[in-house]
Amino acid sequence: MGAWFSENGLLIGLALLDGLANAALIFMVAVGLNLVFGVLRIVNVAHGSLFAIGAYAAASLGLFLASLGLPPAFGFAALVVAAALVGGLLGPLIERLVLRRIYGQEEVLQLLVTFALFMILEDVQKLVWGVQPILQDAPMKLLGTVEVPFGEDTIPFTAYQLFLLPGVALATLVGLAWFLRRTLTGRVIVAVTTDKEAAMAMGIDAAKVTLLTFTFGAALAALGGALASPTTSLVPGIGAQTIVLSFAVVATAGLGQIEGAAISALMIGLGRSIAVYLAPEFEVVVPYLIMVAVLLVRPQGLFGVLETRRV
């Protein structure tokens, strides 16, 4: 065992660091998906397209600002602005024109409608940005790399992935938990989530709450994509891969569980990353093996609770 660890120690350390960064990005999408389900009771397949469009918008805005001769630091502003624009524009549009028409409908119909929307948005991405890879890594280059001690060795790792991505994910988790439990608007959202009919009877405008919630969830997905854009070349299909992993996180945590999504994202992110370095042939299936193992023991997810169905 000691010989094996000495040979693979650096790979394990690199896998842990990569897993932490991947978990942060997956969490940003999964927590928005969970929040939307908690209020709208719709599993939105098109959520992955918002991640992809956020990534493309951030890269395009960053490249545009660089073409103007602005300092590379403006690339960080591009990440936030792009996410806000995508969430603020597409979120209300999708909720009002599409989702509002299928509230309360059969789950199969909801999945079909949101999947159709996902396919439409995938084609829109190709029409707008084409199929050639797009890369805008100025924010990651600007922060440079750090030497992470691991045993007797050190591992060079980008500061962007080591500090910024987990930091934003942690701030999102803490901020969202505080918002839902300590603010009036957050408590209104929780009230609609718990019992929509009773909340409406108390005078709460459920339509405004659902619009606000979906817009916020869309912005979180777009922010996840924007944060991912400096770390990889953007190609068609990134939204599909992300939404599948996000569904695995949501199912593992339990639908509607915000804090649980963070732990599940960490489990799946680390498991997938370790497989990439030590057993690449299992990299694709590891997230789903984790999900299936959890659901076999707890069908409602690690942190989910059984709900009583009204008849």
TORMIKOL-567363 format. One record per residue (C-alpha): residue number from 1; residue in three letters; chain; y negated, z, x negated. Coordinates in steps of 0.05 Angstrom, whole numbers. Each point is the difference from the previous one (the first is absolute). Example, Ala and Ser with C-alpha at 12.3 -4.5 7.8 and 13.67 -1.06 7.14 Angstrom:
2
+------+------+-------+--------+--------+--------+
| resi | resn | chain |      Y |      Z |      X |
+------+------+-------+--------+--------+--------+
|    1 |  Ala |     A |     90 |    156 |   -246 |
|    2 |  Ser |     A |    -69 |    -13 |    -27 |
+------+------+-------+--------+--------+--------+
END
This chain:
311
+------+------+-------+--------+--------+--------+
| resi | resn | chain |      Y |      Z |      X |
+------+------+-------+--------+--------+--------+
|    1 |  Met |     A |      0 |      0 |      0 |
|    2 |  Gly |     A |    -48 |     17 |    -56 |
|    3 |  Ala |     A |     12 |    -67 |    -34 |
|    4 |  Trp |     A |     -9 |    -37 |     65 |
|    5 |  Phe |     A |    -66 |     35 |     14 |
|    6 |  Ser |     A |    -26 |    -13 |    -70 |
|    7 |  Glu |     A |     15 |    -74 |      8 |
|    8 |  Asn |     A |    -29 |     -6 |     70 |
|    9 |  Gly |     A |    -52 |     55 |      0 |
|   10 |  Leu |     A |    -60 |    -46 |     -8 |
|   11 |  Leu |     A |     27 |    -45 |     55 |
|   12 |  Ile |     A |      6 |     60 |     46 |
|   13 |  Gly |     A |    -70 |     22 |    -16 |
|   14 |  Leu |     A |    -28 |    -69 |     12 |
|   15 |  Ala |     A |     39 |     -4 |     65 |
|   16 |  Leu |     A |    -29 |     66 |     24 |
|   17 |  Leu |     A |    -71 |    -23 |    -15 |
|   18 |  Asp |     A |     11 |    -67 |     34 |
|   19 |  Gly |     A |     33 |     35 |     59 |
|   20 |  Leu |     A |    -60 |     45 |     10 |
|   21 |  Ala |     A |    -48 |    -59 |      1 |
|   22 |  Asn |     A |     45 |    -40 |     47 |
|   23 |  Ala |     A |      8 |     60 |     46 |
|   24 |  Ala |     A |    -76 |      7 |      5 |
|   25 |  Leu |     A |     -8 |    -72 |     23 |
|   26 |  Ile |     A |     58 |      3 |     49 |
|   27 |  Phe |     A |    -28 |     65 |     29 |
|   28 |  Met |     A |    -68 |    -32 |     14 |
|   29 |  Val |     A |     34 |    -52 |     45 |
|   30 |  Ala |     A |     52 |     46 |     30 |
|   31 |  Val |     A |    -49 |     55 |     19 |
|   32 |  Gly |     A |    -43 |    -51 |     38 |
|   33 |  Leu |     A |     63 |    -27 |     34 |
|   34 |  Asn |     A |     20 |     71 |     19 |
|   35 |  Leu |     A |    -69 |     17 |     26 |
|   36 |  Val |     A |     -2 |    -62 |     44 |
|   37 |  Phe |     A |     69 |     14 |     28 |
|   38 |  Gly |     A |    -19 |     72 |     15 |
|   39 |  Val |     A |    -57 |    -22 |     46 |
|   40 |  Leu |     A |     17 |    -70 |     24 |
|   41 |  Arg |     A |     76 |      9 |      1 |
|   42 |  Ile |     A |      7 |    -70 |    -29 |
|   43 |  Val |     A |     38 |    -17 |    -64 |
|   44 |  Asn |     A |    -48 |    -52 |    -27 |
|   45 |  Val |     A |     37 |    -51 |    -43 |
|   46 |  Ala |     A |    -67 |    -35 |    -15 |
|   47 |  His |     A |    -22 |     62 |    -40 |
|   48 |  Gly |     A |     27 |    -33 |    -63 |
|   49 |  Ser |     A |    -46 |    -59 |      9 |
|   50 |  Leu |     A |    -60 |     47 |     -1 |
|   51 |  Phe |     A |     25 |     25 |    -68 |
|   52 |  Ala |     A |      4 |    -71 |    -26 |
|   53 |  Ile |     A |    -67 |    -22 |     28 |
|   54 |  Gly |     A |    -32 |     62 |    -29 |
|   55 |  Ala |     A |     29 |    -17 |    -68 |
|   56 |  Tyr |     A |    -23 |    -73 |      2 |
|   57 |  Ala |     A |    -69 |     19 |     26 |
|   58 |  Ala |     A |     -9 |     52 |    -56 |
|   59 |  Ala |     A |     22 |    -49 |    -54 |
|   60 |  Ser |     A |    -45 |    -55 |     27 |
|   61 |  Leu |     A |    -61 |     46 |      6 |
|   62 |  Gly |     A |     13 |     27 |    -70 |
|   63 |  Leu |     A |      4 |    -70 |    -29 |
|   64 |  Phe |     A |    -64 |    -20 |     37 |
|   65 |  Leu |     A |    -38 |     60 |    -28 |
|   66 |  Ala |     A |     26 |    -15 |    -70 |
|   67 |  Ser |     A |    -24 |    -73 |      7 |
|   68 |  Leu |     A |    -70 |     28 |     13 |
|   69 |  Gly |     A |      2 |     34 |    -68 |
|   70 |  Leu |     A |      2 |     71 |     29 |
|   71 |  Pro |     A |     32 |     56 |    -41 |
|   72 |  Pro |     A |     76 |      9 |      9 |
|   73 |  Ala |     A |    -14 |     68 |     33 |
|   74 |  Phe |     A |    -21 |    -37 |     62 |
|   75 |  Gly |     A |     73 |    -18 |      8 |
|   76 |  Phe |     A |     12 |     71 |     26 |
|   77 |  Ala |     A |    -53 |    -10 |     54 |
|   78 |  Ala |     A |     35 |    -65 |     19 |
|   79 |  Leu |     A |     64 |     38 |     15 |
|   80 |  Val |     A |    -34 |     47 |     49 |
|   81 |  Val |     A |    -45 |    -53 |     32 |
|   82 |  Ala |     A |     58 |    -49 |     10 |
|   83 |  Ala |     A |     43 |     54 |     34 |
|   84 |  Ala |     A |    -57 |     21 |     45 |
|   85 |  Leu |     A |    -14 |    -72 |     20 |
|   86 |  Val |     A |     72 |    -17 |     15 |
|   87 |  Gly |     A |     12 |     64 |     39 |
|   88 |  Gly |     A |    -67 |     -3 |     36 |
|   89 |  Leu |     A |      6 |    -73 |     20 |
|   90 |  Leu |     A |     74 |    -13 |     11 |
|   91 |  Gly |     A |     17 |     69 |     27 |
|   92 |  Pro |     A |    -42 |     -3 |     64 |
|   93 |  Leu |     A |     16 |    -74 |      9 |
|   94 |  Ile |     A |     75 |     11 |     -1 |
|   95 |  Glu |     A |     -1 |     62 |     42 |
|   96 |  Arg |     A |    -44 |    -29 |     55 |
|   97 |  Leu |     A |     28 |    -70 |      4 |
|   98 |  Val |     A |     74 |     13 |    -13 |
|   99 |  Leu |     A |     25 |     72 |      0 |
|  100 |  Arg |     A |    -39 |     23 |     60 |
|  101 |  Arg |     A |     39 |    -50 |     42 |
|  102 |  Ile |     A |     68 |     29 |    -18 |
|  103 |  Tyr |     A |    -11 |     75 |      5 |
|  104 |  Gly |     A |     56 |     31 |     39 |
|  105 |  Gln |     A |     43 |    -62 |     -2 |
|  106 |  Glu |     A |     72 |     -4 |    -24 |
|  107 |  Glu |     A |      9 |     15 |    -75 |
|  108 |  Val |     A |     34 |    -68 |    -10 |
|  109 |  Leu |     A |    -61 |    -36 |     27 |
|  110 |  Gln |     A |    -46 |     41 |    -44 |
|  111 |  Leu |     A |     41 |    -18 |    -62 |
|  112 |  Leu |     A |      1 |    -73 |     18 |
|  113 |  Val |     A |    -75 |     -3 |     12 |
|  114 |  Thr |     A |    -18 |     36 |    -64 |
|  115 |  Phe |     A |     51 |    -41 |    -39 |
|  116 |  Ala |     A |    -32 |    -64 |     27 |
|  117 |  Leu |     A |    -68 |     27 |    -21 |
|  118 |  Phe |     A |     28 |     15 |    -69 |
|  119 |  Met |     A |     25 |    -72 |     -7 |
|  120 |  Ile |     A |    -68 |    -27 |     22 |
|  121 |  Leu |     A |    -37 |     43 |    -50 |
|  122 |  Glu |     A |     48 |    -21 |    -55 |
|  123 |  Asp |     A |    -19 |    -72 |     13 |
|  124 |  Val |     A |    -74 |     17 |      3 |
|  125 |  Gln |     A |      6 |     30 |    -70 |
|  126 |  Lys |     A |     30 |    -65 |    -26 |
|  127 |  Leu |     A |    -55 |    -41 |     33 |
|  128 |  Val |     A |    -56 |     43 |    -29 |
|  129 |  Trp |     A |     27 |     18 |    -69 |
|  130 |  Gly |     A |     54 |    -52 |    -12 |
|  131 |  Val |     A |     67 |     13 |    -33 |
|  132 |  Gln |     A |    -21 |      6 |    -73 |
|  133 |  Pro |     A |      1 |     70 |    -30 |
|  134 |  Ile |     A |    -67 |     37 |     -1 |
|  135 |  Leu |     A |    -14 |     55 |    -50 |
|  136 |  Gln |     A |    -61 |     45 |     -7 |
|  137 |  Asp |     A |     18 |     57 |    -47 |
|  138 |  Ala |     A |    -70 |     20 |    -24 |
|  139 |  Pro |     A |      3 |     71 |     29 |
|  140 |  Met |     A |     66 |     14 |    -33 |
|  141 |  Lys |     A |    -23 |    -28 |    -67 |
|  142 |  Leu |     A |    -65 |     40 |      4 |
|  143 |  Leu |     A |     37 |     67 |      4 |
|  144 |  Gly |     A |     46 |    -18 |    -58 |
|  145 |  Thr |     A |     65 |     35 |    -18 |
|  146 |  Val |     A |     19 |     71 |    -17 |
|  147 |  Glu |     A |     57 |     28 |    -41 |
|  148 |  Val |     A |     45 |     43 |     44 |
|  149 |  Pro |     A |     43 |     50 |    -39 |
|  150 |  Phe |     A |     74 |     -2 |     18 |
|  151 |  Gly |     A |     46 |     42 |    -42 |
|  152 |  Glu |     A |    -12 |    -17 |    -73 |
|  153 |  Asp |     A |    -31 |    -67 |     17 |
|  154 |  Thr |     A |    -60 |    -27 |     38 |
|  155 |  Ile |     A |     -2 |    -54 |     52 |
|  156 |  Pro |     A |    -61 |    -46 |      5 |
|  157 |  Phe |     A |    -20 |     -7 |     73 |
|  158 |  Thr |     A |    -60 |    -28 |     37 |
|  159 |  Ala |     A |    -50 |     54 |     22 |
|  160 |  Tyr |     A |    -12 |    -39 |     64 |
|  161 |  Gln |     A |     73 |      9 |     22 |
|  162 |  Leu |     A |      7 |     69 |    -28 |
|  163 |  Phe |     A |    -62 |     33 |     27 |
|  164 |  Leu |     A |    -37 |    -44 |     50 |
|  165 |  Leu |     A |     57 |    -22 |     45 |
|  166 |  Pro |     A |     32 |     69 |      9 |
|  167 |  Gly |     A |    -69 |     32 |      4 |
|  168 |  Val |     A |    -22 |    -45 |     57 |
|  169 |  Ala |     A |     67 |     11 |     36 |
|  170 |  Leu |     A |     -6 |     75 |     -7 |
|  171 |  Ala |     A |    -73 |      0 |     23 |
|  172 |  Thr |     A |     22 |    -43 |     60 |
|  173 |  Leu |     A |     55 |     49 |     18 |
|  174 |  Val |     A |    -44 |     62 |     -5 |
|  175 |  Gly |     A |    -60 |    -33 |     33 |
|  176 |  Leu |     A |     42 |    -27 |     58 |
|  177 |  Ala |     A |     34 |     67 |     11 |
|  178 |  Trp |     A |    -69 |     35 |      0 |
|  179 |  Phe |     A |    -30 |    -53 |     46 |
|  180 |  Leu |     A |     56 |      6 |     52 |
|  181 |  Arg |     A |      1 |     76 |      1 |
|  182 |  Arg |     A |    -72 |     21 |    -14 |
|  183 |  Thr |     A |    -45 |    -51 |     33 |
|  184 |  Leu |     A |    -14 |    -12 |     74 |
|  185 |  Thr |     A |     17 |    -74 |     -6 |
|  186 |  Gly |     A |     65 |     16 |    -35 |
|  187 |  Arg |     A |     19 |     50 |     53 |
|  188 |  Val |     A |    -14 |    -51 |     54 |
|  189 |  Ile |     A |     47 |    -48 |    -36 |
|  190 |  Val |     A |     53 |     54 |     -4 |
|  191 |  Ala |     A |    -10 |     14 |     75 |
|  192 |  Val |     A |     12 |    -73 |     17 |
|  193 |  Thr |     A |     60 |     -1 |    -45 |
|  194 |  Thr |     A |     31 |     62 |     32 |
|  195 |  Asp |     A |    -13 |    -18 |     73 |
|  196 |  Lys |     A |    -41 |    -61 |     16 |
|  197 |  Glu |     A |     -1 |     11 |     76 |
|  198 |  Ala |     A |    -23 |     72 |     -7 |
|  199 |  Ala |     A |    -53 |    -20 |    -50 |
|  200 |  Met |     A |    -27 |    -53 |     47 |
|  201 |  Ala |     A |     -1 |     51 |     57 |
|  202 |  Met |     A |    -45 |     44 |    -43 |
|  203 |  Gly |     A |    -50 |    -57 |     -7 |
|  204 |  Ile |     A |     21 |    -29 |    -67 |
|  205 |  Asp |     A |    -10 |    -75 |     -6 |
|  206 |  Ala |     A |     69 |    -21 |    -24 |
|  207 |  Ala |     A |    -21 |    -72 |     -9 |
|  208 |  Lys |     A |    -53 |     19 |    -51 |
|  209 |  Val |     A |     49 |     47 |    -36 |
|  210 |  Thr |     A |     52 |    -55 |     -6 |
|  211 |  Leu |     A |    -52 |    -49 |    -26 |
|  212 |  Leu |     A |    -26 |     50 |    -51 |
|  213 |  Thr |     A |     70 |     19 |    -23 |
|  214 |  Phe |     A |     25 |    -71 |     -9 |
|  215 |  Thr |     A |    -63 |    -20 |    -37 |
|  216 |  Phe |     A |      8 |     60 |    -47 |
|  217 |  Gly |     A |     74 |    -16 |    -10 |
|  218 |  Ala |     A |    -17 |    -73 |    -15 |
|  219 |  Ala |     A |    -52 |     23 |    -51 |
|  220 |  Leu |     A |     52 |     44 |    -34 |
|  221 |  Ala |     A |     49 |    -59 |     -5 |
|  222 |  Ala |     A |    -56 |    -45 |    -27 |
|  223 |  Leu |     A |    -20 |     55 |    -50 |
|  224 |  Gly |     A |     72 |      3 |    -24 |
|  225 |  Gly |     A |     -1 |    -75 |    -12 |
|  226 |  Ala |     A |    -68 |      3 |    -34 |
|  227 |  Leu |     A |     24 |     55 |    -47 |
|  228 |  Ala |     A |     63 |    -41 |    -15 |
|  229 |  Ser |     A |    -38 |    -64 |    -16 |
|  230 |  Pro |     A |    -19 |     18 |    -73 |
|  231 |  Thr |     A |     72 |     17 |    -16 |
|  232 |  Thr |     A |     36 |    -65 |     16 |
|  233 |  Ser |     A |     -9 |    -74 |     14 |
|  234 |  Leu |     A |     -9 |    -13 |     74 |
|  235 |  Val |     A |     48 |    -50 |     30 |
|  236 |  Pro |     A |     21 |    -16 |     72 |
|  237 |  Gly |     A |     52 |     50 |     26 |
|  238 |  Ile |     A |    -29 |     65 |    -29 |
|  239 |  Gly |     A |    -14 |     24 |     71 |
|  240 |  Ala |     A |     72 |     -9 |     22 |
|  241 |  Gln |     A |     28 |     40 |    -59 |
|  242 |  Thr |     A |    -50 |     56 |     11 |
|  243 |  Ile |     A |     12 |      7 |     75 |
|  244 |  Val |     A |     75 |      4 |    -10 |
|  245 |  Leu |     A |     -8 |     56 |    -51 |
|  246 |  Ser |     A |    -51 |     34 |     46 |
|  247 |  Phe |     A |     49 |     -1 |     58 |
|  248 |  Ala |     A |     52 |     33 |    -45 |
|  249 |  Val |     A |    -50 |     55 |    -17 |
|  250 |  Val |     A |    -19 |     10 |     73 |
|  251 |  Ala |     A |     72 |      2 |     23 |
|  252 |  Thr |     A |     19 |     48 |    -55 |
|  253 |  Ala |     A |    -58 |     47 |     15 |
|  254 |  Gly |     A |      2 |     -5 |     75 |
|  255 |  Leu |     A |    -47 |    -40 |     45 |
|  256 |  Gly |     A |    -68 |     32 |      6 |
|  257 |  Gln |     A |      8 |     46 |    -60 |
|  258 |  Ile |     A |    -60 |     -5 |    -47 |
|  259 |  Glu |     A |     18 |     51 |    -54 |
|  260 |  Gly |     A |     73 |    -20 |      3 |
|  261 |  Ala |     A |    -19 |    -72 |    -17 |
|  262 |  Ala |     A |    -27 |     24 |    -67 |
|  263 |  Ile |     A |     65 |     33 |    -19 |
|  264 |  Ser |     A |     42 |    -59 |     24 |
|  265 |  Ala |     A |    -45 |    -49 |    -37 |
|  266 |  Leu |     A |     11 |     40 |    -63 |
|  267 |  Met |     A |     75 |      1 |      9 |
|  268 |  Ile |     A |      4 |    -75 |     13 |
|  269 |  Gly |     A |    -51 |    -19 |    -53 |
|  270 |  Leu |     A |     36 |     41 |    -54 |
|  271 |  Gly |     A |     69 |    -23 |     22 |
|  272 |  Arg |     A |    -20 |    -73 |     -1 |
|  273 |  Ser |     A |    -35 |      5 |    -67 |
|  274 |  Ile |     A |     58 |     37 |    -34 |
|  275 |  Ala |     A |     47 |    -54 |     26 |
|  276 |  Val |     A |    -45 |    -55 |    -30 |
|  277 |  Tyr |     A |      7 |     30 |    -70 |
|  278 |  Leu |     A |     71 |     28 |      1 |
|  279 |  Ala |     A |     38 |    -42 |     52 |
|  280 |  Pro |     A |    -40 |    -62 |     18 |
|  281 |  Glu |     A |     55 |    -28 |     45 |
|  282 |  Phe |     A |    -12 |     59 |     48 |
|  283 |  Glu |     A |    -76 |     -5 |      1 |
|  284 |  Val |     A |     -4 |    -36 |     67 |
|  285 |  Val |     A |     49 |     45 |     37 |
|  286 |  Val |     A |    -19 |     70 |    -26 |
|  287 |  Pro |     A |    -57 |     12 |     50 |
|  288 |  Tyr |     A |     46 |    -17 |     58 |
|  289 |  Leu |     A |     57 |     41 |    -28 |
|  290 |  Ile |     A |    -47 |     60 |     -1 |
|  291 |  Met |     A |    -22 |    -16 |     71 |
|  292 |  Val |     A |     71 |     -8 |     27 |
|  293 |  Ala |     A |     23 |     64 |    -35 |
|  294 |  Val |     A |    -56 |     39 |     33 |
|  295 |  Leu |     A |      9 |    -31 |     69 |
|  296 |  Leu |     A |     75 |     14 |      0 |
|  297 |  Val |     A |    -16 |     74 |     -7 |
|  298 |  Arg |     A |    -66 |      3 |     39 |
|  299 |  Pro |     A |     -8 |    -60 |     47 |
|  300 |  Gln |     A |    -72 |     21 |     15 |
|  301 |  Gly |     A |    -18 |      0 |    -74 |
|  302 |  Leu |     A |    -10 |     56 |    -50 |
|  303 |  Phe |     A |    -61 |     29 |     34 |
|  304 |  Gly |     A |      6 |    -31 |     70 |
|  305 |  Val |     A |     13 |     41 |     62 |
|  306 |  Leu |     A |     42 |    -19 |     60 |
|  307 |  Glu |     A |    -43 |    -19 |     60 |
|  308 |  Thr |     A |     17 |     12 |     72 |
|  309 |  Arg |     A |     -1 |    -66 |     38 |
|  310 |  Arg |     A |    -34 |      2 |     68 |
|  311 |  Val |     A |     41 |    -28 |     58 |
+------+------+-------+--------+--------+--------+
END
